[in-house]
């Protein structure tokens, strides 16, 4: 990895595992899918009062500290899978009350620890240091070792060297800094005697076992390329800037000549548009259910009245798939004309458009129509 790329951020995919009854934190978990799957250590779930192999209806609390704004941080989860005949210290949880409040870029990408010997690692977990609930850990992945006596495991434990692993870190993801993959879950640490021997020794469960039935998670073999780091802000060269105020409906379907029903949907869209706290509305459904027709009817009704939005930008990615073209047309719609002698990147163009959408006083609301779903920011 170079300084021009960003690795996975452990805080993005890390959650607290809590006891439902009182909210007490008993360990750490890693979010591994947008569908609400979370992995942690089996002994963490047991500490919460749930036996993974016979959980019944007992639930585990999951808390998302990284969520900002009014969205709830608490979720409830059931035990989705664990190993009935092996002692590998992992369990798969499934959130049951709402979607994961994270973006796709915040989901952990997993890999096998077999190729991580002597690599540096990072982790984040919920060990308490006075009033601090969470903390980072770093160190070195030493490699696989023999399993503890009396345990039957499917993959040998991975020995770690770190000064920060402590109570509460169990279940934290071990991020291989060279491969940019989460290759294990912190499971145990050694508390030395007065001699201090082996004081920085810990162990992790190899993420390889997460790919085995009944967990069945996907592992990545090749290193994960880091995403580009944010670049310093550069003002785009502009020949001319005009006041936006002209509808862009070239790609929109024509309004239906006859319209019956769906009055409640239209009223809800009106209410969402009038709500100053409502920044985004999504129309979600299968193809052919009438999302585009509904959005087109609402726009037609609205622009004929004095209510917002005052102007409309419509784009259908099924018909015009180029993101570069989308960015260019959106900038034109917003009144920005870029000097062709000094073109800007699509990324910078979209950042500029987002800034104008947030700050524009001349255009109060923008309706963006997508063939796969219609959004009204």
N, C-alpha and C positions, 0 to 999 in steps of 0.2 A: 504494500500500500504506500502511496505517496502522500505528501502534504496537501495535494490537490483533491483528495477524496475523503469522504466521511465514512467511518465504520458504523455498524449497527450501534445504536445507543441503548445500553442496558436499561436505563430508566424508562425508555419508551415501552418496552414489552414486559416490564416487571410489575407485579401486583402483590398486595398483602393478602395472606390467607388468614381468615379470622373465624373465631367461634361465633355462631349465629346468636347465641343467647345473650352475650354481653359485649361483643365486638372486640374481644381480646385478640391480639395478633400472635399467631403461633408459627409463622414462617413466611416463606416467599414463594411466588409462583411465576410462571412464564407463559405469556399469551402466545399461542402457536397457530391460531387461525382466526379469520374474520367471523367464523360461525360460532365463536364463543368457547373454543377448546383451550384449556389451561393445564399445564403440567406442573406438578410439584412432587415432593417426597411423600411416600405413603405414611411415614412416621409423623409428618406434619398434620395430615388429615386425622390420624389417630389421636393426636394431641388435642384436636378440636372436638373430640368426642364421637368421631365417626369411624367405624371399622370398614376399610375399603372393600374387603371381600364379602361383606354382608351389610351394606349401608342402609338398606331399607329405605324409608322416606326421609332420613336425616339429611339435612342440608349443610353446606359449608359456605361461609361468607367470603366474598371476594371484593376487594376494595381497590379502586383505580386512582391512586394519588395524582397521576399526571393529568387528569381531566380538569379543565378549567371552565368557568362559567356556571350556569344554573343546572346543567345536566347532573343527575345523581351519580355519585361515585360508587355507591354500594350495589352489589349484585349478589344473587344467590346461585349456588351451583350444586349439582348432583355428581356423584361418582359415576363416570361414564365407562371406565375400564381400568382394570389393574391385573396383575399376574396372580392367578389363583394357586399355581403350583411352584412358583419361584419367589425368591426373596429380593429381587431387584427392587430398590427402594424408590419406586415411582408410581404415580397414579395419574390418570387423565380425568379432569373435571369438565363439566359442561354447564355453561351458564344457562339459566332457565327463564330469566325475566328481563328480556330486552337484548338488543344487539350489543356487540362490543363497542364501547365508546372511544374507539381508536381508529386511525387511518391505516391503510394497507402497509404503509412504510414503517409502521410501529409494531408489526407482527414479527416475531423472531423467526429467523431462517436457521434451520438445524443442520448439523453434520456429524459424522462419525469421528470420535476422538482418536482413532487409530493412527491418524496422520498428523497428530498435534504434539507429539513428543518434543519437549524442550521449548515449546512456543510460549510466549507471554500471553497472559489472559487478563480479562477484566470481568468484574461481576458487580451486581448491585443487589443489596438485600436489606432486610428489616431487623438488624441487630440494634438494640437500643444502647445509646451512649448518652446518659442523663436525659435531656429533653429532645435529643435527636433520635428519630425513629429509624431512619434509613441511612445507609452509607455505602460507599464504594469499597471494593476490594480489588487488589491486583496481585500478580505473582506469576509463577511459572507452572506449566503443565509438565509434570515429571514423567508421566507414562503409566501404563497399566501395571497393576500388581495382583498378586494372588488374592482371592476373596477371603473374607474373614472365616474363621473356623465355624463350622456348623451352618453356614449359609449356602444355599443352592441358587446360583445366579446364572443368567444367560450371557452376561458379558462381564469381564473382569472390571473391578473398580479402577478409577483413574486417580493416581496420587497427585496432590497439588502442593505447592509451596507458596504460602501466603501468611502475612502477619495479621490480616484483618478478618479472617473467617472466625465467626463466633456464633453463639446462640442467636437464632432468628434468621441466619443466612441459609438454612436448609431450604432447598428448592430453587435457589438463585441460579440463573443461567451462567455457564462458564463460556465466555466469548473468546475464542481463539483470535488474537489480534492480527495474526499473519493471514489466516484463511478467512477471517470475517464471518465465522459461523459459530453458532452456539453448539458446543460439542459435549456438554454435560450439565448435570445439575449438582450443585454443592449438596453433600449429604452428611458428612461428619467432619469433625476436627479433633485434634489430639491436644489434650490439656496436660502439659508435662509436669513432672514432679519438681522438687527444689533444685535438681541438677540442671533443669532447662533443656535437657536433651530432646531433639525432634520438636522443638516448640512451634515451628511454623508449618507443621504437617497437617494436611487435610485430605479429604477424599471426595470424589464426585462419582455419580452414576454416569457411565458412558451413554450419550444420547442415542447410540446405536439401538439400545433396547426399545426406544420409543417407536421404532419402525416395525417392531414385531407385533404379531397378533396377541391380544385383541386391541392394542393401542393403534397400530397401523398408520403412524404419522410418516410424512414424506421427509427424507433426508436429502441434502444436496451433497454431491461428491466433489465437484470443482469448487475452488474458492469463490466467494461472492465478491464481485467487483463493487468497490465503494461508490456511492453516488457522488456527484460533483459537489464540491464545497461551494457555499454562496460566494459570489464574486462581489467586489466593491461596487457600490452604486455608481453608475455612469449615466449622465443625462443623455437621452437619445438625441441625435441631430434632427432637427425639425425645420422644414422649409416654412411651413405655415400651420397655424392652429386656428381652427374656426369653432364656432359654437355648435355643438351637436344639437340636433333637434329634428332629424328627419328619420322616419320609420325605415327599417330595413326588413322588408317582408318578401324579398325576392324568392326565397326558398320555402315560404310557407304555403300550405295548401289553401285553396280558395274556401271561404266559408260555405257551409252547407246551405242550400236553398231552403230546406225545411229542417226544423229543429224541434224535437219533442223530448220532454223530460230532462233529467239531470239538472234541474233548477237548484237543488240543494248543493250540488258541487259548485255551480257558478256562484251561489251566495257565499259559500265557504271561501272561494278564491277572492271574492270582494272583501270579505272580512280579513283574510290574511294580508291582503294588499294594504288595507287601512291600518293594520297593526304596526306601529313603529318599531316594535321589538322583533317582528318577523322579517328575517333577512333572506330566507330561502324556503321555497315550497316545492315539493317534488310530486309529480304525478307518476305513479309506478304501477305497471301492469303488463300483461302479456301483449305481444304484437296483435294488432287488429282490434283492440278493445276500445279504441276511440280516444286515446290520450291526446293525440295531435288535434283532432277535431274539437275536443273540449277546450283545449288551450286556444285554438284559433277562434272559437265562438266567444270565449271570454274576452280575448283581445278586441274582437270586433265590437262587442258590447261596450267595452270600457273606453276605447279611444273615441267613441261617438259621444261620450259624456264628459263632463269636466273633471271627473275623478282621475287619479293616477292609474297606470303609468302614462306619462306624457309622450314618450316615444318608445318604440319597440325594436329590438334586434332579434331576429329569428335565424337559427342555423340548424340544419339537419345533417348530422355526420354520416347518416346512411347514404345520402346523395353526394355530399362533398366531404370526403374523409380527411383531407389534408389539414393538419393542425397549423402549418405555416400559412395557408390561405385563410384559415379562420382568424388567426392573429392579425393578419394584414387587413382583412375586412372589418374586424372589430375596432382597430385603431382608426380606420377611416370613419366608421360610424361615430366614434367619440370625438372626431374633429382633429385627429392628428395625421399629418402628412409627413412621412419620413423622407429625408433626402436620399434619392436613389444612389448618389455617389458615395454614401456612407451608410449602407444598410445595417440594421441592428438584428440581433438574434431573435428567434421566436420567443425564447424564454424572457428576454428583456422586454420584448413587445407586450407579452402577457402581463408581466409585472407592471408595466406602465399603464396598461388598461385597467388592472385591478386598482391601482392608485387613483386613477381618474374616476372610476366607479364609486370609490369610497368618498372622494372629496368633491365631486361635481355638484354644483348648485343649480346648474341649468337643466339637468336631466334628473328627475327625482327617482324614477324607478325604471328598471330594464327588465323586460321579459325575454328570456332566452329559450327558444324552442328547440328541442332535440327530438329526433325521431324515436330514440329509445326512451325518452322521458322528458317532460317539460318542466323547466325550472323558472321560478320568478324571484330573483334576488330583491 
